[in-house]
Amino acid sequence: MCGIAGLIHRGRSGAIGREMTAMLQALKHRGPDSTGYALYGRPVGNGYVMRFKVAEQEDTKQGFKIRDQIRERRAEVNRRLAEMGAHVTREDDATEYAFRYYFDYDGDLRRLVDFIEDIEGCEILSVGHGLELIKDLGDAGTVASQYRLEGFTGTHALGHTRMATESDVDIRSAHPYWAYPFSDVAVVHNGQLTNYWNGRRALERRGHRFMSNCDSELIAVYLADRMDRGDTLEEAMERSIEELDGVFTYLVATADALGMAKDTMAAKPMVLYESDDFIALASEEMAIRAVFPHEIDTFDPYEGEVRVWRS
């Protein structure tokens, strides 16, 4: 089941937090267990923004013990950032267990991420110049309110509503997925890959690491790896149609682009609205109409189709 959505403003910023929330709330019947956002703000200089958590939502019911652990884990994150030479310029509390840091760093991003995630209970959701990945339990209205996303402005966004069928209901299993360790690459996906383990082992042999057993993460790392090897986003996506087996429709975002791909059977739904300054895509038309209540023309992309739009 699940629902996916994407939007992009051409040549300007928009209220992507509010817009994506409206789209995902319209899709909550497709996945009530968790909701996730990949939001792309305008980068400020060459600094990074990092979203991370040091506990699960359910952990907070343990009371004072987990709160002491949260404080200790966050302090250790700060210590390790300083040890690696990263200069934190701003710290925000997203929730009592999830945080947003801005920092300057000119070293190896993979080493930094691995060093921080070696802390027990710590998981980095995203690191990028523009990308901020937010995901948690509940519908879009709940998550957007919890993380104060209503006022988030930026150029483009992805979203996902999840119905858990094969894994736990927790933040680690929620979507979207960041393409570790590549900054600013994220994916949402509806479908199933039948060659997941073969594809994962091939990427692991190339030195990549996976945070979950979700096939959506494979798509993200696969595309980022292909671009790191010289492919354009369009070329990587075209190659994915040939090399990823199964039924799938996915959306991918980079620092300045939004892409869509459907497998050759086109079994998983996708509806598209496109104008000169705005593009919106979703599993169902009602999600697009949550942003555009007036009359608009939408259409379904063809089987095996790849499309990319730039911000």
C-alpha positions in Angstrom: 0.0 0.0 0.0 1.8 3.1 1.2 1.6 6.6 -0.3 4.3 8.7 -1.9 4.3 12.4 -2.9 6.7 14.9 -4.4 6.6 18.6 -5.3 9.0 21.1 -6.7 8.9 24.9 -7.2 10.8 26.2 -10.3 13.0 29.2 -9.7 11.6 30.1 -6.3 11.0 28.9 -2.8 7.6 27.9 -1.5 5.8 26.7 1.7 6.9 23.1 1.1 6.3 22.1 4.8 2.6 23.1 4.6 2.2 21.8 1.0 3.7 18.4 1.7 1.7 18.0 4.9 -1.6 18.6 3.0 -0.6 16.1 0.4 0.4 13.4 2.9 -2.6 14.0 5.1 -4.8 13.2 2.0 -2.8 9.9 1.6 -2.9 8.8 5.2 -5.4 6.1 4.5 -2.6 4.4 2.4 -0.3 4.3 5.4 -1.3 5.3 9.0 1.7 3.9 10.8 4.4 6.6 10.1 5.0 9.7 8.0 8.2 11.0 6.6 9.4 14.1 4.8 12.5 15.0 2.8 12.5 18.8 2.7 15.0 20.9 0.7 15.7 24.3 2.0 17.9 26.9 0.4 21.5 26.1 1.3 23.4 28.7 3.4 27.1 28.8 2.4 28.9 25.4 2.4 27.7 24.3 5.8 25.8 21.1 6.6 22.5 20.5 8.3 22.1 17.2 10.1 18.9 15.6 11.4 19.5 12.8 14.0 17.7 11.0 16.8 19.1 9.4 20.0 16.0 7.4 20.9 12.6 6.2 19.5 9.3 7.8 20.3 8.3 4.8 22.3 11.4 5.0 24.5 10.3 8.2 26.1 7.6 6.3 28.0 10.4 4.9 30.2 10.6 8.1 32.1 13.7 9.6 33.8 16.1 6.8 32.8 15.7 7.4 29.1 15.9 11.2 29.5 19.2 10.8 31.2 20.4 8.6 28.3 19.2 11.1 25.8 21.2 13.9 27.5 24.3 11.7 27.7 24.0 10.6 24.0 23.5 14.2 22.8 26.5 15.3 24.8 28.6 12.6 23.2 27.4 13.7 19.7 28.7 17.2 20.5 32.0 15.8 21.8 32.6 13.7 18.7 31.7 16.5 16.3 34.3 18.7 18.1 36.9 15.8 18.0 36.4 15.5 14.2 36.9 19.2 13.7 33.3 20.1 13.0 32.1 23.5 14.2 28.5 23.5 15.3 26.9 26.9 14.5 23.3 26.1 15.7 21.4 23.4 17.7 17.7 23.0 17.5 15.5 20.6 19.5 13.1 19.0 17.1 11.6 16.8 19.8 12.9 15.5 23.1 14.7 12.7 21.2 15.4 14.2 17.8 17.6 17.2 16.9 18.8 19.4 14.1 22.3 20.7 14.0 24.0 23.1 11.6 27.8 22.7 11.3 30.8 23.6 9.2 33.1 20.7 8.2 35.7 20.2 5.5 36.7 16.6 6.3 35.5 13.1 5.2 31.7 13.1 5.7 31.6 9.3 5.9 34.1 9.2 8.7 32.2 11.8 10.6 28.8 10.0 10.2 30.3 6.6 11.1 31.9 8.1 14.2 28.7 9.7 15.5 26.5 6.7 14.7 28.8 4.5 16.7 27.1 6.0 19.7 24.6 3.6 21.2 21.0 4.6 20.3 22.1 7.3 17.8 20.9 7.4 14.2 21.6 10.1 11.7 18.6 10.6 9.4 20.2 12.9 7.0 23.2 15.2 6.3 23.1 17.7 3.5 23.5 21.3 2.4 19.8 21.6 1.8 18.2 18.2 2.7 16.4 17.8 6.0 14.8 14.3 6.6 12.1 14.1 9.2 10.1 11.0 10.0 8.2 9.7 13.0 5.1 7.7 14.0 1.6 9.0 13.2 -0.1 10.8 10.4 1.1 13.9 8.6 -0.8 16.3 10.8 0.7 14.7 13.9 4.3 14.7 12.6 4.1 18.2 11.1 2.8 19.6 14.4 5.4 17.7 16.5 8.3 18.9 14.3 6.9 22.4 13.6 7.0 22.0 9.8 4.2 24.3 8.9 6.5 27.3 8.3 9.3 25.3 6.5 10.1 27.0 3.2 12.2 25.5 0.4 12.4 24.5 -3.2 11.2 20.9 -3.3 10.2 17.9 -1.1 9.4 14.2 -0.9 6.9 12.6 1.4 5.8 9.1 2.4 2.9 7.5 4.4 3.7 4.0 5.6 1.7 0.9 6.3 4.0 -1.5 8.0 3.8 -5.0 6.5 7.2 -6.6 6.9 9.1 -4.6 9.5 8.7 -2.8 12.8 6.7 0.4 13.4 9.5 2.7 14.4 11.5 5.6 13.1 14.3 3.4 11.7 11.8 1.6 9.5 10.0 4.7 8.3 10.6 6.4 5.0 12.1 8.4 3.2 15.7 7.1 3.1 18.8 9.2 2.8 21.5 7.8 0.5 24.2 7.4 3.1 26.9 8.9 2.9 26.0 11.1 0.0 24.6 14.5 1.0 21.3 15.7 -0.3 20.0 12.4 -2.0 16.7 10.9 -0.7 14.1 8.5 -2.1 10.5 7.5 -1.5 9.2 4.3 -3.1 6.0 2.3 -3.5 6.4 -1.3 -4.6 8.8 -4.2 -4.0 12.2 -5.1 -5.4 12.7 -8.8 -6.0 16.5 -8.5 -6.4 17.0 -6.4 -3.3 19.6 -8.7 -1.6 21.7 -9.2 -4.7 21.7 -5.4 -5.3 22.5 -4.7 -1.7 25.4 -7.2 -1.6 26.9 -5.6 -4.8 26.8 -2.2 -3.2 28.2 -3.4 0.1 31.1 -4.9 -1.9 31.7 -1.4 -3.1 32.0 -0.2 0.5 28.4 1.1 1.1 26.6 0.4 4.3 22.8 0.1 4.9 20.9 1.3 7.9 17.8 -0.9 7.3 16.5 -3.9 5.4 14.2 -1.7 3.3 14.3 -1.9 -0.5 13.7 1.8 -0.7 17.1 2.5 0.8 18.7 0.3 -1.9 17.2 2.6 -4.6 18.7 5.7 -2.8 22.2 4.2 -2.4 22.1 2.8 -6.0 21.3 6.1 -7.6 23.8 8.0 -5.5 26.5 5.5 -6.3 25.8 5.7 -10.0 26.0 9.6 -9.8 29.2 9.3 -7.8 30.6 7.2 -10.7 29.8 9.9 -13.3 26.2 9.3 -14.3 23.8 12.2 -14.4 20.6 11.8 -12.3 18.7 11.0 -15.5 21.2 8.4 -16.6 21.2 6.7 -13.2 17.4 6.5 -13.2 17.3 5.1 -16.7 19.8 2.5 -15.7 17.7 1.7 -12.6 14.7 0.7 -14.8 17.0 -2.0 -16.4 18.8 -3.2 -13.3 16.2 -3.1 -10.5 13.7 -6.0 -10.7 10.2 -5.9 -9.4 7.2 -3.5 -9.4 8.0 0.0 -8.3 7.3 3.7 -8.7 9.8 5.9 -6.9 10.6 9.6 -6.5 14.2 10.8 -5.9 15.4 14.2 -4.9 18.9 15.8 -5.0 20.0 19.2 -4.0 18.4 20.9 -7.0 16.2 18.3 -8.7 13.2 16.0 -8.4 12.9 12.8 -10.4 10.3 10.1 -11.0 10.6 6.6 -12.4 8.1 3.7 -13.0 9.0 0.2 -13.9 8.1 -1.4 -17.2 4.9 -2.9 -15.8 3.7 0.4 -14.3 1.7 -1.5 -11.7 2.2 1.1 -8.9 0.1 4.3 -9.3 1.5 7.8 -9.9 -0.4 10.9 -10.9 1.3 14.1 -12.2 0.4 17.7 -12.4 2.8 20.1 -14.2 2.8 23.8 -14.7 5.4 26.4 -15.7 6.4 27.0 -12.0 5.2 24.0 -10.0 5.2 20.2 -10.3 3.3 17.9 -7.9 3.2 14.1 -8.0 1.4 11.6 -5.8 0.0 8.1 -5.5 -3.5 9.5 -5.8 -4.9 12.6 -7.4 -6.7 13.7 -4.2 -3.2 14.5 -2.7 -2.5 17.0 -5.5 -5.9 18.5 -5.2 -5.2 19.1 -1.5 -2.7 21.7 -2.7 -4.7 22.9 -5.8 -8.4 22.9 -4.9 -9.3 24.6 -8.2 -9.7 22.6 -11.4 -6.5 21.3 -12.8 -5.4 18.7 -15.4 -3.5 15.7 -14.2 -2.2 12.6 -16.0 -0.5 9.2 -15.4 3.1 8.7 -16.5 3.7 5.8 -18.9 5.4 2.5 -18.0 9.2 2.6 -17.9 9.1 6.4 -17.9 11.7 8.6 -16.2 11.2 12.3 -15.7 13.4 14.9 -13.9 12.6 18.5 -13.0 15.1 21.2 -11.8 14.4 23.7 -9.0 
